[in-house]
Amino acid sequence: MQRTMNLVSSTTSPAAAVDHRTTTQPLALLGGEPVRSKPFPAWPIYGEAEERALLRALHSGKWGKLDGSEVSTFEKRFAEYIGVKHAIAVCNGTISLRIALMAAGIQGGDEVIVPPYTFLATATAVVEANATPVFVDIERETLNLDPAEIEKAITPRTRAIIPVHLGGLPCDMDAILAIAKRHKLIVIEDAAHAHGSEYRGKRCGSIGDFGSFSFQSTKNLTSGEGGIITTNDDQLAETCRSIHNCGRIEGGAWYEHHVIAGNYRLGEFTGAILNCQLDRLDEQTDRRDANARYLDEKLSKIPGITPQRRPDFATRNAQHLYCFRYDAGTFDDVPRERFVEALNAEGIPVSNGYVLPLYKQPLFLEKNFGPYSSSGATTDYRALNLPVVTKICAGEGAWLTQNLLLGSREDMDDIVAAFAKVYEHRKEMR
């Protein structure tokens, strides 16, 4: 069904956003016809190139990184893509964060500043480095770390900051780097959502001392599992390579080990997939970015919906997530969960996002840190209450996933139509 979108004025009813048949239909949640019945683009996207690459790796008989060429080729290509001197591919994005922390010299008793609105790996990597995660509140409009709150949280034990480019939106890196410089702190960009995102024209993952990326199944650049560390520092890169390769060093003997380490290397089949997926990344990123800008324009005109603010410094957004804030009061006090349920019934898969600040997870409340006894020893996470992230998690935050943004303009119009329909029928959901 073709729909004409015409959200031209804040005084125009959102009913004008969809055709007459849609606005007069009851909500699908209540028995009406859904706005959309066809699926959005599936993920991952693959084809003959990936098949050929896997067979090439298979028939080579060289299935490990130390023998083959797929992973080393990908490392060189990814380093060039991000704009750094070094890229070290590892088995997942959690390990990439932990290795970066270890290479930076983080030890027991040190503190690392992290956001509370992120996947748990950002903070558990700190725990596994035997250091203490210090949670700092986020900006309500961007959902990224608030630089003003970072400054307040620094103590003599602070050694590093891990800004997360949430959903692909770059953090305020100038402000974060200025703080880091004043206090002599390491900056590790958690760019797990930000493959191809740009801050003032510079790729995320090339701005701090390290970048850390994930290639897990849902990520914009995926191989099912995997991760990579990026850096411009020769010494840090050498240390990362040693840690990810059992403590070996270049020129050393096979059974010569210099640092606490493990086998965290990426395999050749995964490298083969990544080389193909990297070929697809720019076109997909540009499509997501353009569709997200279109949604920003349209959805911002529906009362109670506020898209994640995109500052001018965010010159490109990979849009791993399309984040927005929901105001239940504007929707006649319909809870977020009911709103999300209604949109899903209309054929628009929407998520509540993170429903708990990370420090409210049982892992942190109970300090179930296993052998990492130095981590959080003097921190009472039960007493922590950061106001912005609390509101976001409790009822404001929601998002769409990246595969929706690979759709057509008509697909985006369906998304807007469903939002407008739910707003128009909000009173019926109570």
Disulfide bonds with the S-S distance in Angstrom:
none
